[in-house]
Amino acid sequence: MKTIVAFILLFFCFEAQEVWSQRIDKQTLIEDIRYLASDELQGRAAMSEGNIKAGDFLASRFDSLGLRSQFPGYTEKFNLERGNGTKGKGTNIIGFIPGSSSDQILLIMAHYDHLGMKGDVIYNGADDNASGTAALLGMAAYLTENPPRHSVMLVATDAEELGLLGARALVNDFPFPLEQIKVVINMDMISRSDDNTLYAVGTRFYPQFRDYLLQAAAKSPIRLVLGNDGGPGEKDWSRASDHGPFHERQVPFIYFGVDDHRDYHQPTDTFENIQQEFYLQAAELVLETIVGIDQSIP
């Protein structure tokens, strides 16, 4: 089935260049991923100084955009403990845009933490996951200027690399009934691909989103493959990132990401190794999917 879907999407791509529109400001997107993946933030490991700087940067941006939040200062704090016994607090950064006609929620998320430093070596985490985090900011800017029908919660999660701990904290302390969430959109590693391919995971469990993905893919110059959600002969990414704790509670999700590459969890996952055009196109495809869902579902 995945092969058939990929063929269909490749067919759509012949006309994609003519209908693809840009909603996310490219310059800001690139500036944001450059900063989030910079040496200044020292790999953004949970509880580190660089991680705190990254969280402050995200909260400040949410504030400048005028987002609301159910959490003071846009921050949800939760307890953390590293394997070496170090204890501290993790911080999810959470903004909210009320819907114009529905209190049902579209939850858009990306984790902002990474591996930090090992000795003097910085693991910058450009693709994993400064890419999803910067895209989240770009989408926040678009949605404040183009108010959605449904309420939108934008979440930059912490401590994903320690076991999806930020997402688990959010599920356990969600400020609304989980039943209000129509879909979780998770972005984790969306800025590079050797074969121009982005994966959308989740339609095996939640097929109601399949058409929205196909429609968005038809407008995109990149190749979208639906799969890697545990079907026959496939990998299973259905719990591989922060959508997992929501899926465990039967909250629908779509997870966007690329396959592992040679720089995954290596110090070479740097800004210089992202593919800027692919990244912008991937972020636009995700946003196109979100807009389609928002405009069409009850």
C-alpha positions as CSV (number, residue, x, y, z in Angstrom):
1,M,0.0,0.0,0.0
2,K,2.8,2.4,0.9
3,T,4.3,1.9,-2.6
4,I,1.0,2.7,-4.3
5,V,0.5,5.8,-2.2
6,A,4.0,7.0,-3.0
7,F,3.4,6.5,-6.8
8,I,0.2,8.5,-6.6
9,L,2.0,11.3,-4.8
10,L,4.8,11.4,-7.3
11,F,2.2,11.8,-10.0
12,F,0.6,14.7,-8.2
13,C,4.0,16.4,-7.9
14,F,4.3,17.1,-11.7
15,E,1.9,20.0,-11.3
16,A,2.8,20.9,-7.7
17,Q,5.1,23.8,-8.6
18,E,2.3,25.7,-10.1
19,V,-0.1,25.5,-7.1
20,W,2.4,25.5,-4.2
21,S,2.0,28.7,-2.1
22,Q,4.3,30.0,0.6
23,R,2.8,30.9,4.0
24,I,5.8,30.7,6.2
25,D,8.4,33.5,6.1
26,K,11.6,31.7,4.8
27,Q,14.1,34.3,6.2
28,T,12.7,34.0,9.7
29,L,12.4,30.2,9.5
30,I,16.1,29.9,8.5
31,E,17.2,32.5,11.1
32,D,15.3,30.6,13.8
33,I,16.7,27.2,13.0
34,R,20.2,28.7,12.8
35,Y,19.9,30.1,16.3
36,L,18.3,27.1,17.8
37,A,21.1,24.9,16.4
38,S,23.9,27.3,17.3
39,D,26.8,26.6,19.6
40,E,25.5,29.2,21.9
41,L,22.7,26.9,23.0
42,Q,25.2,24.0,23.5
43,G,22.8,21.3,22.2
44,R,19.8,22.2,24.3
45,A,20.0,19.2,26.6
46,A,17.2,19.1,29.2
47,M,18.0,21.1,32.3
48,S,21.1,22.7,30.7
49,E,21.8,26.4,30.4
50,G,21.4,26.2,26.7
51,N,18.1,24.5,27.0
52,I,16.8,27.2,29.3
53,K,18.0,29.9,26.8
54,A,16.1,28.1,24.1
55,G,12.9,27.9,26.2
56,D,13.2,31.6,27.0
57,F,13.6,32.4,23.3
58,L,10.5,30.4,22.4
59,A,8.3,31.9,25.2
60,S,9.5,35.4,24.2
61,R,8.4,34.7,20.6
62,F,5.0,33.4,21.7
63,D,4.6,36.6,23.7
64,S,5.6,38.9,20.9
65,L,3.0,37.1,18.6
66,G,0.3,37.8,21.2
67,L,-0.4,34.1,21.9
68,R,-2.5,33.2,24.9
69,S,-1.6,30.3,27.2
70,Q,-3.2,28.2,30.0
71,F,0.2,28.2,31.7
72,P,1.9,31.2,33.4
73,G,4.6,32.6,31.2
74,Y,3.8,30.0,28.6
75,T,5.7,27.4,30.6
76,E,4.6,24.1,32.0
77,K,7.1,22.8,34.5
78,F,7.6,19.1,35.3
79,N,10.1,17.1,37.4
80,L,13.0,15.4,35.7
81,E,15.7,13.0,36.7
82,R,18.6,12.0,34.5
83,G,20.1,8.5,34.5
84,N,23.1,9.8,36.5
85,G,20.7,11.0,39.3
86,T,20.7,14.7,38.4
87,K,17.3,16.1,39.3
88,G,15.7,19.3,38.0
89,K,12.8,20.7,36.0
90,G,11.8,20.3,32.4
91,T,9.9,23.1,30.7
92,N,7.3,22.8,27.9
93,I,6.6,26.0,26.1
94,I,2.8,26.3,25.3
95,G,0.9,28.9,23.4
96,F,-2.8,29.0,22.4
97,I,-4.9,30.6,19.7
98,P,-8.7,30.4,20.4
99,G,-10.8,29.2,17.5
100,S,-13.1,31.5,15.7
101,S,-16.0,29.0,15.6
102,S,-14.9,25.9,17.6
103,D,-13.3,25.0,20.9
104,Q,-12.1,21.7,19.5
105,I,-8.3,21.8,19.5
106,L,-5.6,21.2,16.8
107,L,-2.4,20.5,18.8
108,I,0.8,21.3,16.9
109,M,4.0,20.2,18.6
110,A,7.8,19.8,18.2
111,H,10.4,19.0,20.8
112,Y,13.1,21.6,21.3
113,D,15.6,19.6,23.5
114,H,18.5,17.6,22.1
115,L,21.5,15.7,23.4
116,G,23.6,18.7,24.7
117,M,27.4,18.1,25.0
118,K,29.6,15.1,25.5
119,G,32.8,16.4,26.8
120,D,33.7,19.4,24.7
121,V,31.7,18.2,21.7
122,I,28.4,20.0,21.0
123,Y,25.5,18.0,19.5
124,N,23.7,20.9,17.9
125,G,20.6,19.0,16.8
126,A,19.7,21.0,13.8
127,D,17.4,18.5,12.1
128,D,16.7,16.8,15.5
129,N,14.8,18.9,16.3
130,A,15.6,22.6,15.8
131,S,13.9,22.0,12.5
132,G,10.5,21.1,13.9
133,T,10.8,23.9,16.6
134,A,11.5,26.7,14.1
135,A,8.7,25.4,11.9
136,L,6.4,25.6,14.9
137,L,7.3,29.3,15.3
138,G,6.6,29.9,11.6
139,M,3.2,28.3,11.9
140,A,2.4,30.3,15.0
141,A,3.1,33.5,13.1
142,Y,0.9,32.5,10.2
143,L,-2.0,31.4,12.4
144,T,-2.0,34.6,14.4
145,E,-2.4,36.5,11.1
146,N,-4.9,34.0,9.7
147,P,-7.1,33.0,12.7
148,P,-8.1,29.3,12.6
149,R,-11.7,28.0,12.9
150,H,-10.6,25.5,15.6
151,S,-8.5,26.4,18.6
152,V,-4.8,25.7,18.1
153,M,-2.4,24.8,20.9
154,L,1.3,25.2,19.9
155,V,3.7,23.2,22.1
156,A,7.5,23.1,22.1
157,T,8.1,20.0,24.3
158,D,11.2,19.4,26.5
159,A,12.9,16.2,27.4
160,E,11.8,14.1,24.4
161,E,15.3,12.7,24.2
162,L,15.0,11.4,27.8
163,G,11.9,9.3,26.9
164,L,9.1,11.6,25.7
165,L,8.9,13.1,29.2
166,G,7.6,16.5,28.2
167,A,4.8,15.0,26.1
168,R,3.9,12.7,29.0
169,A,3.8,15.6,31.4
170,L,1.5,17.5,29.0
171,V,-0.9,14.5,28.6
172,N,-1.1,14.1,32.4
173,D,-1.7,17.9,33.0
174,F,-3.7,18.8,29.9
175,P,-5.8,21.9,30.6
176,F,-8.8,20.6,28.6
177,P,-10.4,17.2,28.3
178,L,-8.3,15.2,25.9
179,E,-11.5,14.5,23.9
180,Q,-11.3,18.1,22.7
181,I,-8.2,17.4,20.7
182,K,-9.1,16.7,17.1
183,V,-5.6,15.8,16.0
184,V,-2.0,16.1,17.2
185,I,0.4,17.2,14.6
186,N,4.0,16.4,15.6
187,M,7.1,17.5,13.7
188,D,10.4,15.8,14.5
189,M,13.3,16.0,11.9
190,I,11.9,17.7,8.8
191,S,14.8,19.6,7.3
192,R,16.7,17.2,5.1
193,S,16.3,14.1,2.9
194,D,18.5,12.4,0.4
195,D,15.6,11.4,-1.8
196,N,13.3,14.4,-1.3
197,T,10.9,12.4,0.9
198,L,8.9,13.3,3.9
199,Y,6.9,10.7,5.9
200,A,3.5,11.2,7.4
201,V,2.8,8.5,10.0
202,G,-0.6,7.7,11.5
203,T,-3.1,7.0,8.8
204,R,-3.1,3.3,9.6
205,F,-4.7,4.2,12.9
206,Y,-6.5,7.4,11.9
207,P,-7.5,7.1,8.2
208,Q,-9.8,10.2,8.4
209,F,-6.7,12.4,7.8
210,R,-5.5,10.5,4.6
211,D,-7.4,12.8,2.2
212,Y,-6.0,16.0,3.8
213,L,-2.5,14.6,3.4
214,L,-3.0,13.7,-0.2
215,Q,-4.4,17.1,-1.0
216,A,-1.5,18.9,0.7
217,A,1.0,16.6,-1.1
218,A,-0.6,17.4,-4.5
219,K,0.5,21.0,-4.0
220,S,4.0,20.3,-2.8
221,P,7.2,19.8,-4.8
222,I,8.4,17.2,-2.3
223,R,7.4,13.5,-2.1
224,L,5.1,12.5,0.8
225,V,4.9,8.9,1.8
226,L,2.1,7.7,4.1
227,G,3.4,4.8,6.3
228,N,6.0,3.7,8.8
229,D,3.1,3.1,11.2
230,G,3.6,-0.6,11.6
231,G,1.9,-1.9,8.5
232,P,3.1,-5.1,6.8
233,G,6.8,-4.8,6.0
234,E,7.1,-1.3,7.5
235,K,8.9,0.4,10.3
236,D,6.7,1.5,13.2
237,W,7.1,5.1,14.2
238,S,3.7,5.3,15.9
239,R,5.4,5.8,19.3
240,A,8.8,7.1,18.2
241,S,8.3,10.7,19.2
242,D,6.1,13.0,21.3
243,H,2.9,11.9,19.6
244,G,3.3,8.6,21.3
245,P,1.8,9.4,24.7
246,F,-1.3,10.9,23.0
247,H,-1.7,7.9,20.7
248,E,-1.6,5.7,23.9
249,R,-4.7,7.6,25.0
250,Q,-6.4,7.2,21.7
251,V,-5.9,10.8,20.7
252,P,-5.5,11.0,16.8
253,F,-2.1,12.0,15.5
254,I,-0.1,12.7,12.3
255,Y,3.7,12.6,12.7
256,F,5.9,14.2,10.1
257,G,9.5,13.3,9.8
258,V,12.3,12.0,7.6
259,D,14.2,8.7,7.8
260,D,17.3,8.5,10.0
261,H,20.4,9.9,8.2
262,R,24.2,9.7,8.7
263,D,24.1,12.7,11.1
264,Y,21.3,11.5,13.3
265,H,22.4,11.9,16.9
266,Q,25.9,12.9,15.8
267,P,27.7,16.2,16.3
268,T,27.5,16.7,12.6
269,D,23.7,17.4,12.8
270,T,24.4,21.1,12.2
271,F,22.8,24.0,10.5
272,E,25.2,23.7,7.6
273,N,23.8,20.2,6.8
274,I,20.2,21.0,6.5
275,Q,18.6,21.4,3.1
276,Q,17.0,24.8,3.1
277,E,14.6,24.4,0.2
278,F,13.5,21.0,1.3
279,Y,13.0,22.3,4.8
280,L,10.8,25.2,3.7
281,Q,8.8,22.9,1.5
282,A,8.3,20.3,4.2
283,A,7.1,23.0,6.7
284,E,4.7,24.4,4.1
285,L,3.3,20.9,3.4
286,V,2.7,20.4,7.1
287,L,1.0,23.8,7.4
288,E,-1.1,23.1,4.3
289,T,-2.3,19.9,5.9
290,I,-3.2,21.8,9.1
291,V,-5.1,24.5,7.2
292,G,-7.0,21.8,5.2
293,I,-8.0,20.0,8.4
294,D,-9.0,23.2,10.1
295,Q,-11.2,24.4,7.2
296,S,-12.9,21.1,6.6
297,I,-13.6,19.1,9.8
298,P,-16.5,19.9,12.1
